[in-house]
Amino acid sequence: MTTTILDRVVRWNLDPDGEIYGDERERYRWYEGISAAASMQWLAVPWAAAIMVWPLGRSSVLPLAVILVAMIIPIWICGTYVRRRRVDTLPRVWSAKRVVLGVLSGIPYAVFLVGALYAYDPAGATWKGAAGGGVAGGVIGLVVQVAQSRRRRRREAAAAEDED
């Protein structure tokens, strides 16, 4: 595999040969803590923006949108990085925890968009249509993800039967 800019940035950030995070055991604990903090931020920051846009109105839309973009881009980069490292990001099973976390992490972006549209035209129907579309899109997305997971499990089961 060729080394990309992303690989170099990740290596620099994780500092595996440096002293920032200590020895291997300490580094592992730091990585756990950083992962936990990031997971909490991935939920808290979008929810804060989604809630704040409603009372603060039009003047808050642009700065909060910048915050959301600054939040989602590293999340996408993270997904890209782990997929390039052959981590399968499609879940085999949709546990209740996975569904709850998926819903809680996706909803604030839609709530923010609806709030931003409302801030610009509270009497208009655009924000109402966006709200309905967001709900429909979320349900469709969830159904597609569950169907992909089931298809994957069936393929794996068929492959296991062929090996026997």
C-alpha positions as CSV (number, residue, x, y, z in Angstrom):
1,M,0.0,0.0,0.0
2,T,1.4,3.4,-0.9
3,T,1.8,6.0,1.8
4,T,-0.6,8.9,1.3
5,I,-0.8,12.4,2.9
6,L,-3.5,11.1,5.2
7,D,-1.2,8.3,6.3
8,R,1.5,10.8,7.1
9,V,-0.9,13.1,9.0
10,V,-2.3,10.2,11.1
11,R,1.2,8.9,11.8
12,W,2.4,12.4,12.9
13,N,-0.7,12.9,15.0
14,L,-0.5,9.5,16.7
15,D,3.3,9.9,17.3
16,P,4.0,6.2,17.6
17,D,7.8,6.7,17.9
18,G,7.7,9.9,20.0
19,E,7.3,10.8,23.6
20,I,4.0,12.6,23.5
21,Y,1.9,9.6,24.6
22,G,4.6,7.6,26.6
23,D,5.3,3.9,26.3
24,E,3.2,1.4,24.4
25,R,0.8,0.8,27.4
26,E,0.4,4.5,28.1
27,R,-0.1,5.2,24.4
28,Y,-2.9,2.6,24.1
29,R,-4.7,4.2,27.1
30,W,-4.3,7.7,25.6
31,Y,-5.7,6.4,22.3
32,E,-8.7,4.9,24.2
33,G,-9.3,8.2,26.0
34,I,-9.0,10.2,22.8
35,S,-11.4,7.8,21.1
36,A,-13.9,8.2,23.9
37,A,-13.6,12.0,23.8
38,A,-14.1,12.1,20.1
39,S,-17.1,9.8,20.3
40,M,-18.7,12.2,22.9
41,Q,-17.8,15.2,20.8
42,W,-19.3,13.6,17.7
43,L,-22.6,13.6,19.6
44,A,-22.4,16.7,21.7
45,V,-21.2,19.3,19.2
46,P,-23.8,18.6,16.5
47,W,-26.6,18.5,19.1
48,A,-25.4,21.8,20.5
49,A,-25.5,23.4,17.1
50,A,-28.9,21.8,16.3
51,I,-30.4,23.2,19.5
52,M,-28.7,26.6,19.4
53,V,-29.9,27.5,15.9
54,W,-33.5,27.6,17.0
55,P,-33.4,30.3,19.7
56,L,-30.5,32.2,18.2
57,G,-32.0,32.4,14.7
58,R,-30.6,33.7,11.5
59,S,-27.3,35.2,12.8
60,S,-26.2,31.9,14.2
61,V,-26.7,29.8,11.0
62,L,-23.4,30.5,9.3
63,P,-21.1,30.2,12.4
64,L,-22.9,27.0,13.5
65,A,-22.8,25.6,10.0
66,V,-19.0,26.2,10.0
67,I,-18.8,24.3,13.3
68,L,-20.8,21.4,11.9
69,V,-18.6,21.2,8.7
70,A,-15.5,21.3,10.9
71,M,-17.0,18.4,12.8
72,I,-18.2,16.2,9.9
73,I,-15.1,16.4,7.8
74,P,-12.8,14.7,10.3
75,I,-15.5,12.0,10.8
76,W,-15.5,11.4,7.1
77,I,-11.7,11.3,7.0
78,C,-11.7,8.8,9.9
79,G,-14.1,6.5,8.0
80,T,-12.0,6.8,4.9
81,Y,-8.8,6.1,6.8
82,V,-10.1,2.9,8.5
83,R,-11.7,1.6,5.3
84,R,-8.3,2.0,3.5
85,R,-6.8,0.0,6.4
86,R,-9.3,-2.9,5.5
87,V,-11.6,-2.2,8.4
88,D,-15.1,-3.3,7.5
89,T,-17.3,-0.4,8.5
90,L,-20.6,-2.1,7.5
91,P,-21.9,-3.7,10.7
92,R,-22.7,-7.4,10.7
93,V,-25.5,-6.9,13.2
94,W,-27.6,-3.9,14.1
95,S,-27.7,-3.9,17.9
96,A,-29.9,-1.6,19.8
97,K,-26.9,0.4,20.8
98,R,-25.7,0.8,17.2
99,V,-29.1,2.0,16.1
100,V,-29.5,4.4,18.9
101,L,-26.0,5.9,18.4
102,G,-26.6,6.1,14.6
103,V,-29.9,7.9,15.1
104,L,-28.5,10.2,17.7
105,S,-25.5,11.1,15.6
106,G,-27.5,11.7,12.4
107,I,-30.5,13.6,13.6
108,P,-28.8,16.8,14.8
109,Y,-27.6,17.6,11.3
110,A,-31.1,17.3,10.0
111,V,-32.5,19.3,12.9
112,F,-29.9,22.0,12.3
113,L,-30.8,22.2,8.6
114,V,-34.5,22.5,9.4
115,G,-33.7,25.1,12.0
116,A,-31.6,27.1,9.6
117,L,-34.3,27.0,7.0
118,Y,-36.8,28.1,9.6
119,A,-34.5,31.0,10.7
120,Y,-34.6,32.4,7.2
121,D,-38.3,31.9,6.4
122,P,-40.4,30.9,9.5
123,A,-43.7,31.4,7.6
124,G,-42.5,29.4,4.5
125,A,-43.1,25.7,3.8
126,T,-39.5,24.9,2.9
127,W,-38.5,24.1,6.5
128,K,-41.6,21.9,6.9
129,G,-40.8,20.0,3.7
130,A,-37.2,19.6,4.8
131,A,-38.3,18.2,8.2
132,G,-40.6,15.6,6.4
133,G,-37.8,14.8,3.9
134,G,-35.3,14.4,6.7
135,V,-37.5,11.9,8.5
136,A,-38.2,9.9,5.3
137,G,-34.6,10.0,4.3
138,G,-33.5,8.8,7.7
139,V,-35.9,5.9,7.7
140,I,-34.9,4.9,4.1
141,G,-31.2,5.1,5.1
142,L,-31.7,2.9,8.1
143,V,-33.7,0.3,6.0
144,V,-30.9,0.3,3.4
145,Q,-28.2,-0.2,6.1
146,V,-30.1,-3.1,7.7
147,A,-30.7,-4.7,4.3
148,Q,-27.0,-4.4,3.5
149,S,-26.1,-6.0,6.8
150,R,-28.5,-8.9,6.2
151,R,-27.2,-9.4,2.7
152,R,-23.6,-9.5,4.1
153,R,-24.5,-12.1,6.7
154,R,-26.2,-14.3,4.1
155,R,-23.1,-14.1,1.8
156,E,-20.8,-15.0,4.8
157,A,-23.1,-17.9,5.8
158,A,-23.2,-19.2,2.2
159,A,-19.4,-18.9,1.9
160,A,-19.0,-20.8,5.2
161,E,-21.3,-23.6,3.9
162,D,-19.3,-23.9,0.7
163,E,-16.1,-24.4,2.8
164,D,-17.7,-27.3,4.7
